[in-house]
Amino acid sequence: MQATMRQKVLEKIEKWNREKPAKIDLTEELSEIFVRIILTVSFGEDLDTTLLPYETVDGKVSQLRISKILRLIVNNLNMKAAHPLRTLTDNFDRWHLNASERLC
């Protein structure tokens, strides 16, 4: 597993050296590295290049990488759990409080 982690980080560094981006969003990049490591360790192959359809809140369907979809799902679940009505009581856990919660 440690070799896989090292390999994914080195691949990302090589990509930065090739493309030389003007700005790097470190949070986004680290999140992408973590998800690629998890996918590779879990499934034994790099599935990050695979595109899947993803429907947004406004009904638009776009093709996104698996790593991006997983980050969006985890973010939506965290936002759902942090809603004040959910943290104060569990009475609202059975319903969607807004449109974005329907995607979770």
N, C-alpha and C positions, 0 to 999 in steps of 0.2 A: 504494500500500500504506500509506503514511503517513497518507493521508486516512481510510482504513478503520480504522486503529488509533485515530486521534483520534475518529472517530465512535463506535466501540464504547466507548471510555472515557467519552465524554460521555453516551452512553445509560445507562451504569451510574451515573454521578453523578446524572443526572436521576431515575433510579429510586430512588436513596437519598434524594433531596430530596422525592420524592412520598411514599414509604413511611415515612420517618424511623425506621429500625430502632433499637432500643434498644442493640443490640450488633452490631458488624460483625467477622466473622472475616476479617481482612485476607488471610491466606494463601488461604483458600477463594475470596474475591472476586477476588483477582489471578489465581488459577489459572483461574477461570471466564472472566475477561476474555481471558487468553491463548488459551484454547481457542476462544472465540468468534472471535477475530481469525484464528486459524489456519484454522478452518472457513470463515470468510467469504472469506479470501484464496485458499484452496485450491479451493473450489467456486463462488465468485462469488455466493453468497447466504447469508443467515443461517439455518443449519439448527438453531440452538439450541432452537427451540421444538418440534422434531420429537421425538416420544417413541418409544422402541424397547423391546422386551422384554429384560430382563436377568436372568439366572439367578444367584442367589447360591450360596455354598458349601453352604448347607443345603437347596438345591433350590427355594427360593421364587423365583417369577418376578414381577418388578415392572416397571412402565413408568418408564423414566428418560430424561432428556434426553441427547442425544448427547454433550454436553460432559461430563456426569457419568460416562457410560460410558467415555469416553476417559481421564478422570482415573483411574478405577478400574483400567483395563487397564494404564496406565503404572505406577501404584503397585504392582500385582501383579507386573509384570515386574521392577521395581526390587527388590522384596522377594525375588523368586526369585533374581535375580542376586547379591544380598547374602548369601544363605544360606552359612553357613560351609563346608558340604560342597562347595559349588560354587566358592567362592573358593580353597579349598585344592587341589582337584583337579578335573579335568574328567570323571572316571569316572561321576559322577552326573547329567551333563547330559542323558542319554537318558531319564531316568525322572522321574515326579512324586514328590516327596518328601512332600507332604501334599495334602490335599483342595483347598486354595486354589490350588495350582499347576495343577490341571486346567482352571481357567478361563482361563489365559494362552494 
